[in-house]
Amino acid sequence: MEILIVFAVLAVALVVPVMFGARLVGARKTGFGSALLAVVILAALSAVIDGFVANDLVAIVAMAAIGAMVLAGILGTTFLRGLAISVIATIIQVGVILLLAVVLAGSIPPVS
């Protein structure tokens, strides 16, 4: 049961920001399935790029460009709007992670 909860939280934290970004920029496909497909492909591409590119800066730039193309293709929008979706989703995801960190830090009793 706990593993299902973890997957549900991951789905919400990773997919919903992409859906929101797609709706914000006016993409044609903004549903859960399209956003989930985009997130899965982006994760796989990230692993491939990390495996082949040794320079971190080059890897980040390559992933940003390729990721924007993937988002544009899957969600039915332009390259620049795909890049905007990526930025919007990243900001939301970082905010969610920080919020979860604060909540979890507050729920853990201090070590004496």
PASEBA-1860 file (N, C-alpha, C; in nm, 3 decimals):
! residues 112
1> MEILIVFA> 0.083/-0.120/0.000/0.000/0.000/0.000/0.087/0.125/0.000 ~ 0.195/0.122/0.076/0.282/0.239/0.085/0.348/0.270/-0.049 ~ 0.381/0.167/-0.126/0.444/0.189/-0.256/0.347/0.258/-0.351 ~ 0.219/0.227/-0.341/0.118/0.294/-0.423/0.107/0.442/-0.388 ~ 0.117/0.471/-0.260/0.112/0.610/-0.215/0.232/0.686/-0.268 ~ 0.349/0.625/-0.265/0.471/0.688/-0.317/0.456/0.717/-0.466 ~ 0.406/0.618/-0.542/0.386/0.639/-0.686/0.283/0.748/-0.713 ~ 0.179/0.754/-0.633/0.077/0.858/-0.650/0.135/0.996/-0.624
9> VLAVALVV> 0.214/1.008/-0.517/0.277/1.137/-0.486/0.374/1.177/-0.596 ~ 0.453/1.081/-0.646/0.545/1.110/-0.756/0.470/1.155/-0.881 ~ 0.362/1.087/-0.912/0.283/1.123/-1.029/0.230/1.265/-1.018 ~ 0.179/1.298/-0.902/0.127/1.433/-0.881/0.240/1.536/-0.887 ~ 0.351/1.506/-0.822/0.462/1.602/-0.815/0.532/1.621/-0.949 ~ 0.531/1.519/-1.035/0.603/1.528/-1.162/0.512/1.558/-1.281 ~ 0.394/1.501/-1.284/0.308/1.512/-1.402/0.218/1.635/-1.396 ~ 0.159/1.663/-1.283/0.066/1.775/-1.273/0.133/1.909/-1.308
17> PVMFGARL> 0.256/1.937/-1.265/0.318/2.063/-1.309/0.336/2.073/-1.460 ~ 0.361/1.962/-1.528/0.371/1.963/-1.674/0.234/1.992/-1.734 ~ 0.129/1.933/-1.679/-0.006/1.960/-1.726/-0.041/2.107/-1.708 ~ -0.008/2.162/-1.593/-0.036/2.303/-1.564/0.040/2.394/-1.660 ~ 0.169/2.365/-1.680/0.249/2.445/-1.773/0.195/2.439/-1.914 ~ 0.152/2.321/-1.956/0.095/2.304/-2.091/-0.033/2.386/-2.106 ~ -0.115/2.385/-2.004/-0.239/2.465/-2.010/-0.207/2.614/-2.010 ~ -0.107/2.653/-1.934/-0.071/2.794/-1.922/-0.021/2.851/-2.055
25> VGARKTGF> 0.052/2.773/-2.132/0.106/2.823/-2.259/0.014/2.794/-2.377 ~ -0.095/2.724/-2.355/-0.192/2.698/-2.461/-0.157/2.581/-2.552 ~ -0.095/2.477/-2.496/-0.065/2.358/-2.575/-0.195/2.286/-2.613 ~ -0.190/2.211/-2.724/-0.309/2.139/-2.769/-0.341/2.019/-2.680 ~ -0.240/1.950/-2.631/-0.261/1.831/-2.548/-0.217/1.863/-2.405 ~ -0.313/1.865/-2.314/-0.282/1.902/-2.176/-0.328/1.798/-2.075 ~ -0.366/1.681/-2.122/-0.419/1.577/-2.033/-0.310/1.502/-1.957 ~ -0.355/1.421/-1.862/-0.264/1.345/-1.778/-0.179/1.248/-1.859
33> GSALLAVV> -0.241/1.178/-1.955/-0.168/1.079/-2.035/-0.054/1.140/-2.114 ~ -0.080/1.251/-2.180/0.024/1.319/-2.258/0.136/1.368/-2.167 ~ 0.100/1.427/-2.055/0.201/1.477/-1.962/0.282/1.361/-1.902 ~ 0.216/1.251/-1.869/0.286/1.134/-1.816/0.384/1.079/-1.918 ~ 0.341/1.067/-2.043/0.429/1.020/-2.150/0.551/1.111/-2.163 ~ 0.528/1.242/-2.160/0.639/1.338/-2.170/0.736/1.322/-2.054 ~ 0.685/1.307/-1.932/0.771/1.292/-1.815/0.854/1.164/-1.824 ~ 0.793/1.055/-1.867/0.865/0.927/-1.879/0.975/0.938/-1.985
41> ILAALSAV> 0.943/0.996/-2.098/1.044/1.012/-2.204/1.155/1.106/-2.159 ~ 1.120/1.214/-2.091/1.223/1.307/-2.042/1.315/1.240/-1.941 ~ 1.260/1.156/-1.855/1.342/1.085/-1.758/1.439/0.990/-1.827 ~ 1.390/0.919/-1.928/1.477/0.827/-2.003/1.585/0.904/-2.078 ~ 1.548/1.015/-2.142/1.646/1.097/-2.213/1.751/1.154/-2.118 ~ 1.709/1.194/-2.001/1.803/1.246/-1.902/1.906/1.141/-1.865 ~ 1.861/1.018/-1.846/1.954/0.910/-1.812/2.051/0.883/-1.926 ~ 2.001/0.885/-2.049/2.086/0.862/-2.166/2.189/0.974/-2.180
49> IDGFVAND> 2.143/1.098/-2.168/2.235/1.212/-2.182/2.340/1.209/-2.071 ~ 2.298/1.181/-1.949/2.395/1.172/-1.839/2.499/1.063/-1.864 ~ 2.459/0.956/-1.930/2.551/0.847/-1.958/2.650/0.877/-2.069 ~ 2.612/0.963/-2.163/2.696/0.989/-2.279/2.775/1.120/-2.271 ~ 2.727/1.217/-2.195/2.791/1.349/-2.191/2.862/1.366/-2.057 ~ 2.992/1.386/-2.064/3.071/1.398/-1.941/3.064/1.537/-1.879 ~ 3.055/1.639/-1.962/3.052/1.777/-1.914/2.911/1.812/-1.866 ~ 2.899/1.854/-1.740/2.767/1.883/-1.682/2.695/1.997/-1.752
57> LVAIVAMA> 2.768/2.103/-1.787/2.706/2.218/-1.853/2.651/2.178/-1.990 ~ 2.727/2.101/-2.065/2.681/2.054/-2.196/2.559/1.964/-2.179 ~ 2.560/1.880/-2.078/2.447/1.792/-2.052/2.321/1.872/-2.019 ~ 2.334/1.977/-1.940/2.219/2.060/-1.903/2.162/2.130/-2.026 ~ 2.250/2.188/-2.107/2.204/2.259/-2.227/2.139/2.161/-2.325 ~ 2.202/2.044/-2.344/2.145/1.944/-2.435/2.010/1.897/-2.385 ~ 1.997/1.872/-2.256/1.871/1.825/-2.201/1.763/1.932/-2.212 ~ 1.800/2.058/-2.192/1.702/2.166/-2.205/1.650/2.175/-2.349
65> AIGAMVLA> 1.740/2.169/-2.445/1.699/2.179/-2.586/1.619/2.057/-2.629 ~ 1.670/1.939/-2.600/1.600/1.817/-2.639/1.468/1.804/-2.563 ~ 1.470/1.839/-2.436/1.348/1.833/-2.355/1.240/1.926/-2.408 ~ 1.278/2.047/-2.450/1.181/2.140/-2.506/1.122/2.083/-2.635 ~ 1.206/2.018/-2.717/1.156/1.957/-2.840/1.059/1.843/-2.808 ~ 1.093/1.762/-2.710/1.006/1.650/-2.670/0.872/1.703/-2.619 ~ 0.877/1.801/-2.531/0.754/1.858/-2.478/0.670/1.920/-2.589 ~ 0.735/1.991/-2.681/0.664/2.052/-2.793/0.596/1.945/-2.879
73> GILGTTFL> 0.669/1.838/-2.908/0.613/1.733/-2.992/0.499/1.658/-2.927 ~ 0.516/1.621/-2.802/0.414/1.540/-2.734/0.292/1.623/-2.697 ~ 0.315/1.747/-2.652/0.204/1.828/-2.603/0.144/1.917/-2.712 ~ 0.200/1.915/-2.831/0.143/1.989/-2.942/0.159/2.139/-2.931 ~ 0.282/2.184/-2.924/0.309/2.327/-2.914/0.441/2.358/-2.983 ~ 0.489/2.480/-2.969/0.614/2.521/-3.033/0.733/2.491/-2.942 ~ 0.853/2.502/-2.998/0.975/2.479/-2.920/0.983/2.576/-2.802 ~ 0.959/2.705/-2.827/0.970/2.804/-2.718/0.865/2.780/-2.610
81> RGLAISVI> 0.746/2.740/-2.651/0.644/2.709/-2.551/0.680/2.581/-2.476 ~ 0.743/2.486/-2.544/0.793/2.366/-2.477/0.896/2.401/-2.373 ~ 0.983/2.496/-2.406/1.083/2.544/-2.310/1.015/2.613/-2.192 ~ 0.911/2.690/-2.220/0.836/2.756/-2.112/0.768/2.654/-2.022 ~ 0.712/2.550/-2.080/0.649/2.443/-2.000/0.753/2.383/-1.906 ~ 0.872/2.359/-1.958/0.980/2.302/-1.878/1.016/2.392/-1.760 ~ 1.027/2.521/-1.785/1.062/2.616/-1.678/0.950/2.622/-1.574 ~ 0.827/2.633/-1.621/0.712/2.640/-1.529/0.704/2.514/-1.443
89> ATIIQVGV> 0.716/2.397/-1.508/0.708/2.270/-1.434/0.821/2.258/-1.333 ~ 0.942/2.300/-1.372/1.056/2.291/-1.280/1.036/2.380/-1.158 ~ 0.987/2.501/-1.179/0.963/2.592/-1.065/0.861/2.532/-0.970 ~ 0.753/2.476/-1.025/0.650/2.415/-0.940/0.706/2.294/-0.867 ~ 0.783/2.210/-0.938/0.838/2.089/-0.877/0.935/2.123/-0.764 ~ 1.019/2.223/-0.783/1.112/2.264/-0.676/1.033/2.317/-0.557 ~ 0.928/2.394/-0.584/0.844/2.444/-0.475/0.779/2.332/-0.396 ~ 0.729/2.231/-0.466/0.666/2.116/-0.399/0.770/2.041/-0.316
97> ILLLAVVL> 0.888/2.021/-0.371/0.994/1.951/-0.297/1.033/2.028/-0.171 ~ 1.047/2.160/-0.184/1.081/2.241/-0.066/0.970/2.237/0.038 ~ 0.845/2.242/-0.008/0.732/2.234/0.084/0.729/2.100/0.157 ~ 0.750/1.992/0.083/0.755/1.859/0.147/0.871/1.850/0.245 ~ 0.985/1.909/0.212/1.100/1.905/0.302/1.068/1.979/0.432 ~ 1.002/2.092/0.422/0.965/2.168/0.542/0.867/2.090/0.625 ~ 0.767/2.031/0.561/0.665/1.954/0.635/0.729/1.832/0.703 ~ 0.813/1.761/0.628/0.877/1.643/0.686/0.977/1.681/0.795
105> AGSIPPVS> 1.047/1.791/0.779/1.141/1.834/0.883/1.068/1.872/1.010 ~ 0.950/1.928/0.995/0.872/1.964/1.112/0.810/1.844/1.182 ~ 0.792/1.735/1.111/0.729/1.618/1.169/0.828/1.521/1.230 ~ 0.957/1.544/1.209/1.059/1.457/1.266/1.103/1.515/1.399 ~ 1.095/1.437/1.505/1.134/1.492/1.637/1.284/1.519/1.640 ~ 1.323/1.626/1.710/1.465/1.659/1.718/1.544/1.552/1.793 ~ 1.669/1.538/1.753/1.758/1.441/1.817/1.819/1.508/1.940 ~ 1.811/1.439/2.056/1.868/1.498/2.177/1.999/1.434/2.214
END
